[in-house]
Amino acid sequence: MNIEQMKIVIKEIITKTDLTPCVVGHRGVGKSAGIIQACREIERRYVSLRLGQMEVGDLVGIPYRDGEIMYWSRPSWWPGDDEPPTVVHCDELNRAQQEDTLQAIFQFVEPPAEGLFRSLHTHHLSKRHKVIVSINPPDGTYQVATLDRALIDRMVMLFVETDYSCWARYAAERKLSGDVRRFLAGNSGMLARQGAPMELQVEPTERGWEMVSVLKRNCRFPGDLEMEVYAGIVGKEAAITFMRWLADRKGRPLTAAEILNDWPQVAGQAEKQRDDVQAATINDLTATLQASPTLTPDQESHLVAYISVLPRDLRFGFVKSLLKIPEVALGIAQDKYDSVVFDAIRIISREA
């Protein structure tokens, strides 16, 4: 994505989630300037931390003693609870020269767990304040540390590249030299030389898919950017597969909610699903019932009706999973459902 697109994404993430964007780009592309502009546009105070120049004490504060208790003073840059909404920009994260500095900031860039505050050692950041990171890619041309996979997994990686059209609009707004603008209009290849591809170890993880879920639920990105954002969390292959799955509504498996609440309308579709698609529906039903096992009479009958259309092997495995959920087991083991589930239960009893 270019700088203008990066600003769109950053503003969505900062204003609507607690996630941490990490802007990755080559020198001079405009990472810091774009972040400052985005903060100005959403009326957020901007604080910059040049981590390449900082030590652990600059981050966690200086220790002092009060009686028998040790405390750490609040760093001067730390935004107070009553201060205006602020974005703390952890600039040059992978230029931290000391390993312990990088380890100290690790906690700060991690999005807060549900119901908790973002923290750094003993300091807790008000939810009104947000954090953003920027780095140069570790491609061998910069003096930077390699970020480990655990740290990468805690941020939304946004890869920014040079774009002449984007720069030309910026140059016109800033009234840069007309000669320079005209020269680059005819020689756009001279604007910047791209470095090596910005490859980082971004792969699918449970935390990554949870972040995708947060973004999907709260943010609205232009269509051409949505896949790029997700790719910065779960990797390009997983993001492409997910976006194709979203577009393929016809081949999408039925959900637990559709089976339990709309069975008369989806019964025909349920019976025609391929076994691999049935497996996805079964997994969703199992997870849903484990989390919320109480069923209404209609939902109970809909569940049994779905079981009845499953092939014998899938029916056996599904019933075996349901019998491990006590509330659901009591429901499907009633005499009136013998014709559907009795055979599966008999096989399970024989195995036991």
Secondary structure, DSSP 8 states (H G I E B T S, - for coil): --HHHHHHHHHHHHHH----EEEEE-TTSSHHHHHHHHHHHTT-EEEEEEGGG--HHHHH--EEEETTEEEE---TTS--TTS--EEEEEETGGG-SSHHHHHHHHHHHS---TTS-EEETTEEE-TT-EEEEEE---SSSS------HHHHTTSEEEEE---HHHHHHHHHHTT--HHHHHHHHH-GGGS----S---------HHHHHHHHHHHHH----HHHHHHHHHHHH-HHHHHHHHHHHH--TT----HHHHHH-HHHHHHHHHH--HHHHHHHHHHHHHHHHH-----HHHHHHHHHHHHHS-HHHHHHHHHHHTTSHHHHHHHTSGGGHHHHHHHHHHHHHH-
